[in-house]
Amino acid sequence: MTSTHTDDTPDAYAAFREELRQFAENQCPEALKTVVRSNQKVARAEYSAWQHKLHERGWGAPNWPVEYGGTGWDLQQRYLFEEVMAEADCPPLYHHGLGHIGPVIMHFGTDAQKARFLPRIVNGTEWWCQGYSEPGAGSDLASLRTSAVRDGDHYVINGQKIWTSHAQEADMMYTLVRTSAESRKQAGISLLLVPMNSPGIEVRPIPTIDHWHHVNEVFLRDVRVPVENLLGEEGGGWKCAKFLLDRERLSPATVPRLARLADQVAQLLAERGRASTGASQNVLQEHLYLAQAGVMGAREMLLSAIQEEMHGTLAASKSSALKLYCSELSQQLIGIALDVAGPTYAARLVDTVTNDDTEAEPLRELIHTYLFYRSRSIAGGTSEVQKNVIARDIFGA
Ligand SMILES: Cc1cc2nc3c(=O)[nH]c(=O)nc-3n(C[C@H](O)[C@H](O)[C@H](O)COP(=O)(O)OP(=O)(O)OC[C@H]3O[C@@H](n4cnc5c(N)ncnc54)[C@H](O)[C@@H]3O)c2cc1C
């Protein structure tokens, strides 16, 4: 078992796969692929440019209905797109717009909101971030306290969000706010679409262990947002939030990216493994085989989940199980990679995150990725919370 990509593509899809492969090869700049290959953070400008190219080709929103700029692809095509893009080291689709808020706007938005927001997500001109979590309201999201008070034809927002990924580069934030403190706590929540250049918004970076800037605190002080930016009904935000969270956990790109990582680790083992003793190489190889088998299993789960999602029958437990399993797999795989890099480099591990040792570059990327992936079992809902969802769904607990 050397590769986890699909080699069971039916002939009917061979031409399609080739079309995707050629596009990825010719249209994605090499510099961008290098960034993706080494798991570094893709800058907004490059990301937008790539999205723009996909849009021009008609592939800006593979999973959306045609009427909103989607492709109308079937299940196999959707998966092949993700797979070929991952194999070619093209960036994953920017999830906050295409995967998260876009479908919520389609489902709950007014015609004016659909016309205003959806085209700019598909063509890559407008970037979104998610303002859900607050200090004291992460897993227990319904306890959020940021308030929005109606003042004429505006809402006035006051409060604080935390862990807001990409807030420093986003144009818009979809955010949950409390519009009523009187009723059951879920019933007093609304979903507002907030321009990030609104007066009263302050974004402060949160330094993280991996030295990347991706999460922030967002402070909102008397931020005025027009009432037409309310998504769904006032007090109906919890329904929108749950709709979104179920989809957030089902990210079609996750498994192909894991498959690519598994291939990279296999390559690393083949190159570096020679330096280690036969016994430890065998152990690492065995761990890798198990992880590769896990990726194949995850692929089957994902395909059936996408199918169910297309038919509106997807159970929350399935997307939670996938999220849980893929988080664990990504941590396992990058852990194997570090074990392969092993003792030879261990002494450099401590300072390599910040020093300029170019020889240590590949190791630096591994360590960055290792540290970043620690957050996989927290972001988007912790592993414990996923287990709760699964238990509730299956056992009615
Ligand atoms: C890299 C990263 C990016 C993020 N991006 C965003 C973003 O863009 N937007 C956003 O809104 N949020 C974002 N988050 C926040 C993320 O959703 C929360 O961190 C997560 O939901 C956990 O909430 P918390 O940090 O408040 O921890 P807590 O909820 O306080 O949890 C602390 C611990 O208690 C456990 N726990 C809590 N409740 C239960 C329970 N009922 N049963 C069992 N165990 C429980 C948790 O599993 C965890 O181990 C991001 C987080 C990270 C790390």
The ligand as an SDF file (V2000), in Angstrom:
LIG
                    3D

 53 58  0  0  0  0  0  0  0  0999 V2000
   -7.3150   27.0030   15.7550 C   0  0  0  0  0  0  0  0  0  0  0  0
   -8.7000   27.3570   16.1890 C   0  0  0  0  0  0  0  0  0  0  0  0
   -9.5300   28.0580   15.3310 C   0  0  0  0  0  0  0  0  0  0  0  0
  -10.8100   28.4460   15.7410 C   0  0  0  0  0  0  0  0  0  0  0  0
  -11.5730   29.1890   14.8910 N   0  0  0  0  0  0  0  0  0  0  0  0
  -12.7650   29.6560   15.3200 C   0  0  0  0  0  0  0  0  0  0  0  0
  -13.5290   30.5430   14.4900 C   0  0  0  0  0  0  0  0  0  0  0  0
  -13.1230   30.8950   13.3810 O   0  0  0  0  0  0  0  0  0  0  0  0
  -14.6940   31.0200   14.9790 N   0  0  0  0  0  0  0  0  0  0  0  0
  -15.1800   30.6640   16.2030 C   0  0  0  0  0  0  0  0  0  0  0  0
  -16.2710   31.1000   16.5600 O   0  0  0  0  0  0  0  0  0  0  0  0
  -14.4900   29.8100   17.0190 N   0  0  0  0  0  0  0  0  0  0  0  0
  -13.2930   29.3040   16.5990 C   0  0  0  0  0  0  0  0  0  0  0  0
  -12.5650   28.4680   17.4110 N   0  0  0  0  0  0  0  0  0  0  0  0
  -13.0710   28.1830   18.7470 C   0  0  0  0  0  0  0  0  0  0  0  0
  -13.5090   26.7280   18.9650 C   0  0  0  0  0  0  0  0  0  0  0  0
  -14.7180   26.4660   18.3230 O   0  0  0  0  0  0  0  0  0  0  0  0
  -13.5780   26.5240   20.4750 C   0  0  0  0  0  0  0  0  0  0  0  0
  -12.2570   26.6500   20.9860 O   0  0  0  0  0  0  0  0  0  0  0  0
  -14.1460   25.1810   20.8560 C   0  0  0  0  0  0  0  0  0  0  0  0
  -15.5010   25.1100   20.5080 O   0  0  0  0  0  0  0  0  0  0  0  0
  -13.9870   24.9000   22.3560 C   0  0  0  0  0  0  0  0  0  0  0  0
  -14.4720   25.9470   23.1210 O   0  0  0  0  0  0  0  0  0  0  0  0
  -13.5920   26.6010   24.3010 P   0  0  0  0  0  0  0  0  0  0  0  0
  -12.2640   26.9550   23.7250 O   0  0  0  0  0  0  0  0  0  0  0  0
  -14.3850   27.6690   24.9180 O   0  0  0  0  0  0  0  0  0  0  0  0
  -13.3270   25.4190   25.3200 O   0  0  0  0  0  0  0  0  0  0  0  0
  -14.3560   24.8970   26.4080 P   0  0  0  0  0  0  0  0  0  0  0  0
  -15.7130   24.7770   25.8200 O   0  0  0  0  0  0  0  0  0  0  0  0
  -14.2020   25.7050   27.6560 O   0  0  0  0  0  0  0  0  0  0  0  0
  -13.8140   23.4320   26.6760 O   0  0  0  0  0  0  0  0  0  0  0  0
  -12.7100   23.1580   27.5730 C   0  0  0  0  0  0  0  0  0  0  0  0
  -12.5760   21.6490   27.6920 C   0  0  0  0  0  0  0  0  0  0  0  0
  -13.7610   21.0990   28.2800 O   0  0  0  0  0  0  0  0  0  0  0  0
  -14.3100   20.0930   27.4460 C   0  0  0  0  0  0  0  0  0  0  0  0
  -15.7740   20.1600   27.4770 N   0  0  0  0  0  0  0  0  0  0  0  0
  -16.5410   21.2690   27.4150 C   0  0  0  0  0  0  0  0  0  0  0  0
  -17.8490   20.9420   27.4530 N   0  0  0  0  0  0  0  0  0  0  0  0
  -17.8960   19.5960   27.5430 C   0  0  0  0  0  0  0  0  0  0  0  0
  -18.9710   18.6640   27.6160 C   0  0  0  0  0  0  0  0  0  0  0  0
  -20.2520   19.0550   27.5970 N   0  0  0  0  0  0  0  0  0  0  0  0
  -18.6760   17.3340   27.6850 N   0  0  0  0  0  0  0  0  0  0  0  0
  -17.3670   16.9170   27.6980 C   0  0  0  0  0  0  0  0  0  0  0  0
  -16.3170   17.7600   27.6480 N   0  0  0  0  0  0  0  0  0  0  0  0
  -16.5770   19.0890   27.5560 C   0  0  0  0  0  0  0  0  0  0  0  0
  -13.8160   20.4230   26.0510 C   0  0  0  0  0  0  0  0  0  0  0  0
  -13.8140   19.2810   25.2130 O   0  0  0  0  0  0  0  0  0  0  0  0
  -12.4210   20.9460   26.3310 C   0  0  0  0  0  0  0  0  0  0  0  0
  -11.5130   19.8840   26.4570 O   0  0  0  0  0  0  0  0  0  0  0  0
  -11.2810   28.0750   17.0290 C   0  0  0  0  0  0  0  0  0  0  0  0
  -10.4510   27.3510   17.8890 C   0  0  0  0  0  0  0  0  0  0  0  0
   -9.1770   27.0030   17.4940 C   0  0  0  0  0  0  0  0  0  0  0  0
   -8.3030   26.2460   18.4480 C   0  0  0  0  0  0  0  0  0  0  0  0
  1  2  1  0
  2  3  1  0
  2 52  2  0
  3  4  2  0
  4  5  1  0
  4 50  1  0
  5  6  2  0
  6  7  1  0
  6 13  1  0
  7  8  2  0
  7  9  1  0
  9 10  1  0
 10 11  2  0
 10 12  1  0
 12 13  2  0
 13 14  1  0
 14 15  1  0
 14 50  1  0
 15 16  1  0
 16 17  1  0
 16 18  1  0
 18 19  1  0
 18 20  1  0
 20 21  1  0
 20 22  1  0
 22 23  1  0
 23 24  1  0
 24 25  2  0
 24 26  1  0
 24 27  1  0
 27 28  1  0
 28 29  2  0
 28 30  1  0
 28 31  1  0
 31 32  1  0
 32 33  1  0
 33 34  1  0
 33 48  1  0
 34 35  1  0
 35 36  1  0
 35 46  1  0
 36 37  1  0
 36 45  1  0
 37 38  2  0
 38 39  1  0
 39 40  1  0
 39 45  2  0
 40 41  1  0
 40 42  2  0
 42 43  1  0
 43 44  2  0
 44 45  1  0
 46 47  1  0
 46 48  1  0
 48 49  1  0
 50 51  2  0
 51 52  1  0
 52 53  1  0
M  END
$$$$
